[in-house]
């Protein structure tokens, strides 16, 4: 089964949140990295963490990730407004 990259993130913690959400939804997920710099906190195009799922789950996974990101942005905006 071929894997499809549905998102690239430079934040390891956020990548783990996405992984946990997809896993909770029953979607097999793999976190891949184009480089090892992300292990040391570097954030650049070469160290992006790839969120990968089997191609049969691509559409559903993209929807879930999109909804999750929108929710996180709303929470961040609410938090910023309180400050």
The 8 nearest C-alpha neighbors of each residue, nearest first, counted from 0:
[[1, 53, 2, 54, 55, 52, 3, 56],
 [2, 0, 53, 54, 3, 52, 55, 51],
 [1, 3, 53, 52, 54, 51, 0, 4],
 [2, 4, 51, 52, 54, 53, 5, 1],
 [5, 3, 51, 50, 6, 49, 52, 2],
 [4, 6, 50, 51, 3, 61, 57, 7],
 [5, 7, 50, 4, 49, 8, 51, 61],
 [8, 6, 49, 48, 47, 50, 9, 5],
 [9, 7, 48, 47, 10, 14, 6, 49],
 [8, 10, 47, 42, 48, 11, 46, 43],
 [9, 11, 13, 8, 12, 14, 42, 48],
 [12, 10, 14, 13, 15, 9, 48, 8],
 [13, 11, 15, 14, 10, 16, 17, 9],
 [14, 12, 16, 15, 10, 11, 17, 8],
 [13, 15, 11, 17, 12, 16, 18, 10],
 [14, 16, 18, 12, 13, 17, 19, 11],
 [17, 15, 13, 19, 18, 14, 20, 12],
 [18, 16, 14, 20, 15, 19, 21, 13],
 [17, 19, 15, 21, 16, 20, 22, 14],
 [18, 20, 22, 16, 17, 21, 23, 15],
 [21, 19, 23, 17, 22, 18, 16, 24],
 [22, 20, 24, 26, 18, 23, 19, 17],
 [21, 23, 19, 25, 26, 24, 20, 18],
 [24, 22, 20, 21, 25, 19, 26, 18],
 [25, 23, 21, 22, 26, 20, 63, 19],
 [26, 24, 22, 23, 27, 21, 20, 28],
 [25, 27, 22, 21, 24, 28, 56, 60],
 [28, 26, 52, 22, 25, 29, 53, 21],
 [29, 27, 52, 51, 26, 18, 22, 30],
 [28, 30, 51, 50, 31, 52, 27, 18],
 [31, 29, 50, 49, 51, 48, 28, 32],
 [32, 30, 49, 48, 29, 50, 33, 51],
 [33, 31, 48, 34, 49, 47, 46, 30],
 [32, 34, 46, 45, 47, 31, 48, 35],
 [35, 33, 46, 32, 36, 45, 37, 47],
 [34, 36, 37, 38, 46, 32, 33, 39],
 [35, 37, 38, 41, 39, 46, 34, 40],
 [38, 36, 46, 40, 41, 39, 35, 42],
 [39, 37, 36, 35, 40, 41, 11, 46],
 [38, 40, 37, 36, 41, 35, 42, 46],
 [39, 41, 37, 38, 42, 36, 11, 10],
 [42, 40, 37, 36, 39, 43, 46, 38],
 [43, 41, 9, 46, 37, 40, 47, 44],
 [42, 44, 45, 46, 41, 47, 9, 37],
 [43, 45, 47, 46, 42, 9, 33, 7],
 [44, 46, 43, 34, 33, 47, 36, 42],
 [45, 47, 34, 37, 36, 43, 33, 44],
 [48, 46, 9, 8, 44, 7, 45, 32],
 [47, 49, 32, 8, 7, 31, 9, 30],
 [48, 50, 7, 31, 30, 32, 6, 51],
 [51, 49, 30, 6, 4, 5, 7, 29],
 [52, 50, 4, 29, 3, 28, 2, 5],
 [51, 53, 28, 2, 3, 27, 54, 29],
 [54, 52, 2, 55, 56, 1, 3, 0],
 [53, 55, 57, 56, 3, 2, 1, 52],
 [54, 56, 53, 57, 58, 52, 0, 1],
 [57, 55, 54, 53, 59, 58, 60, 52],
 [58, 56, 54, 60, 59, 55, 61, 52],
 [59, 57, 61, 60, 56, 62, 55, 54],
 [58, 60, 62, 61, 57, 56, 63, 26],
 [59, 61, 63, 57, 62, 58, 56, 64],
 [62, 60, 64, 58, 59, 63, 65, 57],
 [63, 61, 65, 59, 60, 64, 66, 58],
 [64, 62, 60, 66, 65, 61, 67, 59],
 [65, 63, 67, 61, 66, 62, 68, 60],
 [64, 66, 62, 68, 67, 63, 61, 69],
 [65, 67, 69, 63, 64, 68, 62, 70],
 [68, 66, 64, 70, 69, 65, 63, 71],
 [67, 69, 71, 65, 70, 66, 64, 72],
 [70, 68, 72, 66, 67, 71, 73, 65],
 [71, 69, 73, 67, 68, 72, 66, 74],
 [70, 72, 68, 74, 73, 69, 75, 67],
 [73, 71, 75, 69, 74, 70, 76, 68],
 [72, 74, 76, 70, 75, 71, 77, 69],
 [73, 75, 71, 77, 72, 76, 78, 70],
 [74, 76, 78, 72, 73, 77, 79, 71],
 [77, 75, 79, 73, 78, 74, 72, 80],
 [78, 76, 74, 80, 75, 79, 73, 81],
 [77, 79, 75, 81, 76, 80, 74, 82],
 [78, 80, 76, 82, 81, 77, 75, 74],
 [81, 79, 77, 78, 82, 76, 75, 74],
 [80, 82, 78, 79, 77, 76, 75, 74],
 [81, 79, 80, 78, 77, 76, 75, 74]]
